Amino acid sequence: DAKTTQPTSMDCAEGRAANLPCNHSTISGNEYVYWYRQIHSQGPQYIIHGLKNNETNEMASLIITEDRKSSTLILPHATLRDTAVYYCIVKGHNFNKFYFGSGTKLNVKP
Amino acid sequence: DAGVTQSPTHLIKTRGQHVTLRCSPISGHKSVSWYQQVLGQGPQFIFQYYEKEERGRGNFPDRFSARQFPNYSSELNVNALLLGDSALYLCASSLAPGQGRYEQYFGPGTRLTVT
């Protein structure tokens, strides 16, 4: 399974875009990139996933580089409720096993 | 539609005891996975079940076991509890196992404290 590298923490001003990077240089051609977030002591919440192309939904946008070795999750207008730990995950070959790593703690400040 | 539900919400057990945690997946989802999350760390994969069969197992001792029922609900059992088993236990459901497309949806978790 490809491993991911994320910054430990990031700050973002409320109302501004939050750009969370993730490095997954060993990703395989058929592995997807997933993003989840976890607000304190709650279950992780699915945000978005992608394979090659950029993806957008009502929560966020996912930008994957052409070589697929890194990606960026974009929260276009961060709010205080977006304060959470964000996990970048590369989908393993073994069914739905997810390797979570340590994630990025995003602090949205007023 | 109801999301993934887990019971109980909180549990306190003594070392050496046994515990059973329960999970009901989202309606229509046939796969259930279990994760352990120790404070300050990301969730660690324990098991995945699909159609009542174990399809994946993480690096956990044999004290941990699970099963899936015909209605796709699942139980996680932990025997001979240790202090280190204190954690948030998360259940996730998905449509089916596969090579990526089927995102998992997590329940709120069961907070287990072993004293």
Interface residues (C-beta under 8 A of the other chain):
Chain A: N30 E31 Y32 Y34 Y36 S41 Q42 G43 P44 Q45 Y46 H49 L51 V85 Y87 K91 H93 N94 F95 N96 K97 F98 Y99 F100 G101 S102 G103
Chain B: V4 S31 S33 Y35 Q41 G42 P43 Q44 F45 Q48 Y50 R55 G56 G58 L88 L90 A92 S94 P97 G98 Q99 G100 R101 Y102 E103 Q104 Y105 F106 G107 P108 G109 R111
